[in-house]
Amino acid sequence: MESREPVEKEGKLTLVLALATLIAAFGSSFQYGYNVAAVNSPAEIMKQFYNETYYDRAGVYVSDSLLTLLWSVSVSMFPFGGFIGSLLVGPLVDNFGRKGTLLFNNFFSIVPAILMGCSQTARSFEMIIISRLLVGICAGLSSNVVPMYLGELSPKNLRGAIGVVPQLFITVGILGAQIFGLRSVLATEGGWPVLLGLTGVPAALQLLLLPFFPESPRYLLIQKKDAAAARSALTRLRGWADVDAEVDEIRREAEAEKAAGYISVPKLLRAAALRWQVVSIIVLMGGQQLSGVNAIYYYADQIYLRAGVGQGDVQYVTAGTGAVNVVMTTCAVFVVERLGRRVLLLFGFSLCFAACCVLTAALVLQDTISWMPYISIVCIFSYVVGHALGPSPIPALLTTEIFLQSSRPAAFMVGGTVHWLSNFAVGLIFPFIQDGLGAYSFIIFAVICLLTTIYIFLVVPETKAKTFMEINHIFAKKNKVAEGYPENEEMKDL
């Protein structure tokens, strides 16, 4: 009798998979988004606190230039911490696993939440700066580990939708910070420490609940060599006992990579067999952050004020931007498996390019045409729509999809480094760009969006509904190497 290959069933969204997704994304990704926007609304009140604290110590108020520098450092410490967190991804996920790393990461949220909550009482703006660094480390780890963890938990037909969920919770976190940051809620002289300290709540919930859910089956089978634990995890996640086909697919991936062994970041960067994957992640992560999205979230109030929005209305317009971001990212969850990753990236970056161009014209003309501020608001909302559909959620998803198990941690370290250094640069430099270029600030972002769109059109393939090995074969042709890259001689030599 002929032996039959096990047939892989169509994956479904089981309760265990859904809850693991929600707990991982809410406990980690929500914090990332929350801390991106939390310092925006109370910015002027916090600057006043910086000024008064400095006066209490030195007997003089801080100069305008030094206050601008202190505030820019406070804002940019978050992405700088994200950069540090990205460098920790590889060692932590290889030693503690994906789930274990997320649990450990909560330390970098709970401690700074306490420090920020106590900073006003302690009369120390240094506590805020240090805390922003620590929550940045938390965000740097979570922004890389959550997509990796969920991508490895998901069946291939749901990997796109589940892979967008972390970005959805980032947008929910941004909106949450904007709502709590209303002047009628917590953006007050006594409320801003509570606003900053709330970031510890999701971390505490994740610390309590995530231990009850499975570790990544791929990590258990390929790296821990624990077939029984991997099969048990898959059984819980899929809702059925017949997981032979998926176990075989993971084993094939493990066999294909056996010759390569552990792939470090230097090894990844030198490997010709991974050239286009690495270049693609660098371009996508750089394009995502240098396209101006965090300039909007870090300095939304200032942008709207310069666009002519009244002082009393800015906080509501900013919250409206956050709401649009949530709605459009929710749409991305449902359309990514229908339209594909490539279409969403092309459409998103193209819309961002057009929005930046029109916004520049609107800002130039706002003093001469009375209704131009409304065009500026429409442009910012259009930009948010475009970014939420493609540039925001897809790059992290693609990092999971276009690398196999042994190279995935190093790839996330490279992508995360580009992501957070770009984020840091925008957070630190944008106020000075805005002062220097004024209405023309967004031309720089328009050029970056255009160049990224061209690269995606020429290089990035569609990965929808493909296994990790099938995607690897597509890039093997682009890299002009034998399929199953670790088995070629060049990778063996590395």
Beta strands, then each sheet from edge to edge (+ up, - down):
end
